[in-house]
Amino acid sequence: MALFVDIVNITVKAGDGGNGCVSFHREKYVQAGGPDGGDVKFLATERMHTLMDFRFKRRFFAENGADGTANRRTGKSGADVVVEVPVGTVVKERSTGRVLLDMREANVERTLTRGGNGGFGNQHFATPTRQAPQFAKPGEKREAIELTLELKSIADVGLVGFPNVGKSTILAAVTAARPKIANYHFTTLQPNLGIVRLGERSFVMADIPGLVEGASDGVGLGHDFLRHIERTRVLIHVLDVAGSEGRDPVEDYRAIMRELEAYGDLKNRPMLVAANKTDLPGAEENIERLRAALPGARIFPVSAATRRGFEPLLHAAADLLDRLPAPEPFYEEELEAVQAEEGFTVEKDGAAYVVAGASMDNLIRSVNFENEDSLNYFHRMLRKWGVIDALREAGAQEGDSVVIGEMEFDFVD
């Protein structure tokens, strides 16, 4: 059986925008803007059923836009990166847990974040008195984003209960699914899905791995598989009504309900009770005890081993589904485009003042230090962004050395 993985952390990054170009053609300067960087997109596919592929590839970076070139050519925009995930995957921001995308629909492509815009060529900065500017604007930069992918099974009906109560056997009896079945706990280590067909009606049923007391606190399989119940609209609570392992079905029912309540609103999900293993001794007595202890519960005696009693249970589940609204999607929060840090720092290093930061690197790349207009533009940007004020507050005096990137020049207030 393939290893089942339903939660992984990955890193994505939209492409940086290409830089604008300073270009000269015949007797005039022309604009050559930089192309945009590639987007980060997600695609839900029915081809995948687990997040196992992400154990081997965890970085997905879109292509950067190429720099602008001469003759008004913008070059090539960056290629998008498309991350394929199984249907039912929820994309979260790792640092905050915010849901960014709910990939619940098959073959639907969603954009998580767009690439950086390309920079402006020199012609963008032309004026009537400055028709040949010798500087251009670099493209927008993008930072990597840490994400968590969680797979939450898409099913209409979920089978829940303690390990070894017969959930896998029931799924095999009422659908074409063939889950692994054996007489020991935790045989099911992944949700199995099958389609129940009732004439013209049908629905998807999931065999959720067996819960244990403390599952809502992470005991046993815990949260790793409780998440697969979240999307189900109806729960079928499977009980070993024969108490074949010395368990009390009434106490088992109450214990599982405590776990469902502790995890969220699952206790209030429409629920039916499948009293399984009625072919074994002691079943009839326990069914009467169940009915007395749970007067409001809809209890259906069944036997997965002999495949008896399922018709009323399945029709009751289908009737509930017909009356229930479609499942609500997870609330999504928009992820704003993450640009490279725009701030800067000023530190004194010996006799020089060092100004550092991504915004300073971008500015340095846009300046032609052999051109007076370009130098004036550089000085205006330093004033506009507060760099001159920050240098003054740090103690810089007229004529002191200032270092930005690989350039060193005198401080002019």
Beta strands, then each sheet from edge to edge (+ up, - down):
strand 1: 7-13
strand 2: 21-25
strand 3: 28-32
strand 4: 40-45
strand 5: 59-61
strand 6: 81-86
strand 7: 89-93
strand 8: 99-103
strand 9: 109-113
strand 10: 145-151
strand 11: 157-160
strand 12: 192-198
strand 13: 201-207
strand 14: 234-240
strand 15: 271-276
strand 16: 299-301
strand 17: 345-349
strand 18: 352-356
strand 19: 401-404
strand 20: 407-410
sheet 1: 5+ 1+ 10- 7+ 8-
sheet 2: 2+ 3-
sheet 3: 6+ 4+ 9-
sheet 4: 12+ 13- 11- 14- 15- 16-
sheet 5: 17+ 18- 19- 20+
end
